Amino acid sequence: MNYQETVEYLFNSTPVFEKVGATAYKEGLYNTYELDKHFGHPHRQFKTIHVAGTNGKGSCSHTIAAILQAAGYRVGLYTSPHLVDFRERIRVNGECISERYVVDFVEEERNFFEPLHPSFFELTTALAFKYFAEAKVDIAVIEVGLGGRLDCTNIITPILSVITNISLDHTQFLGDTLQKIAGEKAGIIKPNVPVVIGESNAETRPVFEAKAAENNAPIIFAEDTQEVLKAEHKPNGTMLYTTKNYGNVSGELAGEFQQKNTNTVLNVVKYLKDVRIINNDDCVRAGFANVCEATGLMGRWQTIGKSPLVVCDTGHNVGGWQYLSSQIKSVECKALRIVFGMVDDKDIEHVMDMLPKNAVYYFAQATTHRAIPVNVVGEKALAHGLHGTCYTSVDEAYEHALADADKDDFVFVGGSSYVVADLLTYLKNNN
């Protein structure tokens, strides 16, 4: 098989959450332990930082990796989902795993793993850990796939755990209250391993404190140590942070939510300095300023075009849209045009409550089986006082939005990672 055939094999022969949702979710770590044993426990060959959370874990994971790279380390980065190419999930110093490695892994190991019937994510995690060990990384930043306690990344014993925040998402797996979801995320807290909590509230904080106490794990609440004193948007599309201990820090990621993420990451940095993994502040500033170039991060308030202004963002749940809606509304423009679609396990009603009423909408259906049919999105939108046209693809919706737009308009594309993935794939193929 060539690379494209191999990726299609992975997607079609293993249950993939991105494609089928709930039926791909496997409770329990049996397959993960079997794969880990087969490959000789590769995750034990390098240090790890484990990152969980409802929102912000991708941005935090990439920023931590960028800082460690700027400090001179060889850094593995494992994240999900990918937006354009499967290989985005597994990187070393920003470079994607090679196509050849993916092909060889499947060819050489399929006789072992096929009888196990692993999920796509179980197999991808085993591939990532094996690759990082063979690439001789010094440290790997590992993003949790879903939840924490039963996530297949949870076989690692990291030097530090990070939980960015908790909001209601994936409730069919993780529970229908913040406490239950916090309990699942807190499952990554390990004996004697410090944990940084980015955000908590009256419902989640006691859950984290109890789990940390049970594991004798030092716990750091980032909100109790405000490293970020002020944040402002700059004309060049970046953020300028005034910080307590690092002076002025320029942030390449310019979403409203990044202020919370930055505070979380700076608390992670403080711990890494305490244990002498990071020895100067230059790498901190470099990491924040160059995170996209250093790690390949895409889809976080990403500017696609300037005239008209076109921005895409992967925010896809109520917690994310609390920030996105206010940021979209704050952009000065002649007309606001929004390309929008969602997938079936998200709270579309509450997200639609937050969408701007004064926008022209281009409702789109992403190329995933989990996409809410665009006619359903359009009907729900009308009930919320949102007006627009339905399109069967993101490409079509985007092209119509662009054709309708004046140079002083603002076009926003989002609602789902899959909407953004379709947009970025379309742009890549039509460059």
PEPETA-V45364 format. One record per backbone hydrogen bond with DSSP energy under -1.0 kcal/mol. NH is the residue of the N-H (numbers start at 1). CO is the residue of the C=O. E is the energy in kcal/mol with one decimal. If there is no record, write none. Layout:
nh->NH co->CO e->E
nh->NH co->CO e->E
This chain:
nh->6 co->2 e->-2.3
nh->7 co->3 e->-2.5
nh->8 co->4 e->-2.2
nh->9 co->5 e->-2.3
nh->10 co->6 e->-2.4
nh->11 co->7 e->-2.4
nh->12 co->8 e->-2.4
nh->13 co->9 e->-2.5
nh->20 co->16 e->-2.9
nh->21 co->17 e->-2.0
nh->24 co->21 e->-2.3
nh->25 co->22 e->-1.8
nh->33 co->29 e->-2.6
nh->34 co->30 e->-2.3
nh->35 co->31 e->-2.8
nh->36 co->32 e->-2.5
nh->37 co->33 e->-2.5
nh->38 co->34 e->-2.3
nh->39 co->35 e->-1.9
nh->40 co->37 e->-1.4
nh->41 co->36 e->-3.1
nh->44 co->41 e->-1.8
nh->45 co->42 e->-2.2
nh->47 co->138 e->-1.7
nh->49 co->140 e->-2.1
nh->50 co->160 e->-2.2
nh->51 co->142 e->-2.7
nh->52 co->162 e->-3.3
nh->54 co->165 e->-2.0
nh->60 co->56 e->-2.6
nh->61 co->57 e->-2.4
nh->62 co->58 e->-2.5
nh->63 co->59 e->-2.3
nh->64 co->60 e->-2.7
nh->65 co->61 e->-2.3
nh->66 co->62 e->-2.5
nh->67 co->63 e->-2.3
nh->68 co->64 e->-2.4
nh->69 co->65 e->-2.5
nh->70 co->66 e->-2.2
nh->71 co->67 e->-1.3
nh->72 co->69 e->-1.8
nh->73 co->68 e->-2.1
nh->76 co->139 e->-2.4
nh->77 co->91 e->-2.4
nh->78 co->141 e->-2.5
nh->79 co->89 e->-1.9
nh->88 co->85 e->-2.4
nh->89 co->86 e->-1.8
nh->90 co->87 e->-1.3
nh->91 co->77 e->-2.2
nh->92 co->95 e->-2.4
nh->93 co->75 e->-2.9
nh->95 co->92 e->-2.1
nh->97 co->90 e->-2.3
nh->102 co->98 e->-1.7
nh->103 co->99 e->-2.4
nh->104 co->100 e->-2.9
nh->105 co->101 e->-2.4
nh->106 co->102 e->-2.0
nh->107 co->103 e->-2.5
nh->108 co->104 e->-2.9
nh->109 co->105 e->-1.9
nh->110 co->106 e->-1.7
nh->112 co->109 e->-1.1
nh->113 co->109 e->-2.3
nh->114 co->110 e->-2.6
nh->117 co->114 e->-1.0
nh->120 co->15 e->-2.4
nh->123 co->119 e->-2.2
nh->124 co->120 e->-2.5
nh->125 co->121 e->-2.4
nh->126 co->122 e->-1.8
nh->127 co->123 e->-2.3
nh->128 co->124 e->-2.5
nh->129 co->125 e->-2.5
nh->130 co->126 e->-2.2
nh->131 co->127 e->-2.5
nh->132 co->128 e->-2.8
nh->133 co->129 e->-2.0
nh->134 co->130 e->-2.3
nh->135 co->131 e->-2.3
nh->137 co->132 e->-1.9
nh->138 co->74 e->-2.6
nh->139 co->74 e->-1.5
nh->140 co->47 e->-2.3
nh->141 co->76 e->-2.9
nh->142 co->49 e->-3.1
nh->143 co->78 e->-2.6
nh->144 co->51 e->-3.0
nh->149 co->184 e->-2.0
nh->154 co->151 e->-2.2
nh->156 co->153 e->-1.6
nh->159 co->48 e->-3.0
nh->161 co->194 e->-2.4
nh->162 co->50 e->-2.6
nh->163 co->196 e->-2.7
nh->164 co->52 e->-2.6
nh->173 co->170 e->-1.7
nh->174 co->170 e->-2.5
nh->175 co->171 e->-1.6
nh->181 co->177 e->-2.2
nh->182 co->178 e->-2.8
nh->183 co->179 e->-2.1
nh->184 co->180 e->-1.7
nh->185 co->181 e->-2.5
nh->186 co->182 e->-2.8
nh->187 co->184 e->-1.0
nh->188 co->185 e->-1.8
nh->189 co->186 e->-2.0
nh->192 co->215 e->-2.6
nh->193 co->190 e->-1.9
nh->195 co->218 e->-2.5
nh->196 co->161 e->-2.5
nh->197 co->220 e->-3.2
nh->198 co->163 e->-3.2
nh->199 co->164 e->-1.1
nh->205 co->201 e->-2.8
nh->208 co->204 e->-2.0
nh->209 co->205 e->-2.7
nh->210 co->206 e->-2.4
nh->211 co->207 e->-2.1
nh->212 co->208 e->-2.5
nh->213 co->209 e->-2.4
nh->214 co->210 e->-2.3
nh->215 co->211 e->-1.4
nh->216 co->213 e->-1.1
nh->217 co->212 e->-2.9
nh->220 co->195 e->-2.9
nh->222 co->197 e->-2.8
nh->224 co->221 e->-1.6
nh->225 co->222 e->-1.2
nh->227 co->225 e->-1.3
nh->229 co->242 e->-2.9
nh->230 co->242 e->-1.5
nh->232 co->240 e->-1.8
nh->234 co->238 e->-3.0
nh->237 co->234 e->-2.1
nh->239 co->251 e->-2.7
nh->240 co->232 e->-2.8
nh->241 co->249 e->-3.2
nh->242 co->230 e->-2.6
nh->243 co->247 e->-2.0
nh->244 co->227 e->-2.8
nh->249 co->241 e->-2.7
nh->251 co->239 e->-3.4
nh->252 co->288 e->-2.6
nh->258 co->255 e->-1.6
nh->259 co->256 e->-1.4
nh->261 co->257 e->-1.7
nh->262 co->258 e->-3.1
nh->263 co->259 e->-1.8
nh->264 co->260 e->-2.2
nh->265 co->261 e->-2.9
nh->266 co->262 e->-2.6
nh->267 co->263 e->-1.4
nh->268 co->264 e->-1.7
nh->269 co->265 e->-2.8
nh->270 co->266 e->-1.9
nh->271 co->267 e->-1.5
nh->272 co->268 e->-2.5
nh->273 co->269 e->-2.4
nh->274 co->270 e->-2.1
nh->275 co->271 e->-1.9
nh->276 co->273 e->-1.5
nh->277 co->272 e->-2.7
nh->278 co->272 e->-1.6
nh->285 co->281 e->-2.0
nh->286 co->282 e->-2.5
nh->287 co->283 e->-2.3
nh->288 co->284 e->-2.0
nh->289 co->285 e->-2.1
nh->290 co->286 e->-1.6
nh->294 co->290 e->-2.8
nh->295 co->291 e->-2.0
nh->296 co->292 e->-2.4
nh->302 co->312 e->-2.4
nh->304 co->310 e->-3.5
nh->305 co->310 e->-1.3
nh->309 co->409 e->-1.4
nh->310 co->305 e->-2.6
nh->311 co->411 e->-2.3
nh->312 co->302 e->-2.3
nh->313 co->413 e->-1.7
nh->314 co->299 e->-2.3
nh->321 co->317 e->-2.5
nh->322 co->318 e->-1.4
nh->324 co->320 e->-2.1
nh->325 co->321 e->-2.3
nh->327 co->323 e->-2.0
nh->328 co->324 e->-3.0
nh->329 co->325 e->-2.1
nh->330 co->326 e->-1.1
nh->331 co->328 e->-1.2
nh->334 co->408 e->-2.5
nh->337 co->410 e->-3.1
nh->338 co->360 e->-2.6
nh->339 co->412 e->-3.1
nh->340 co->362 e->-1.6
nh->341 co->414 e->-1.3
nh->344 co->370 e->-2.8
nh->346 co->343 e->-1.4
nh->348 co->346 e->-1.9
nh->351 co->347 e->-1.9
nh->352 co->348 e->-2.7
nh->353 co->349 e->-1.3
nh->354 co->351 e->-1.4
nh->360 co->336 e->-2.8
nh->361 co->387 e->-2.1
nh->362 co->338 e->-2.8
nh->363 co->389 e->-2.2
nh->364 co->340 e->-2.6
nh->368 co->366 e->-1.9
nh->371 co->368 e->-2.0
nh->372 co->342 e->-2.6
nh->377 co->373 e->-2.0
nh->378 co->374 e->-2.6
nh->379 co->375 e->-2.0
nh->380 co->376 e->-2.6
nh->381 co->377 e->-2.4
nh->382 co->378 e->-2.1
nh->383 co->379 e->-1.7
nh->384 co->381 e->-1.1
nh->385 co->382 e->-1.7
nh->386 co->381 e->-2.7
nh->389 co->361 e->-2.0
nh->391 co->363 e->-2.6
nh->397 co->393 e->-1.9
nh->398 co->394 e->-3.0
nh->399 co->395 e->-2.6
nh->400 co->396 e->-2.1
nh->401 co->397 e->-2.3
nh->402 co->398 e->-2.6
nh->403 co->399 e->-2.3
nh->404 co->400 e->-2.0
nh->405 co->401 e->-1.1
nh->409 co->406 e->-1.9
nh->410 co->335 e->-2.5
nh->411 co->309 e->-3.1
nh->412 co->337 e->-2.9
nh->413 co->311 e->-2.4
nh->414 co->339 e->-2.5
nh->420 co->416 e->-1.8
nh->421 co->417 e->-2.6
nh->422 co->418 e->-2.3
nh->423 co->419 e->-2.1
nh->424 co->420 e->-2.9
nh->425 co->421 e->-2.4
nh->426 co->422 e->-2.4
nh->427 co->423 e->-2.7
nh->428 co->424 e->-2.3
nh->429 co->425 e->-2.3
nh->430 co->426 e->-1.1
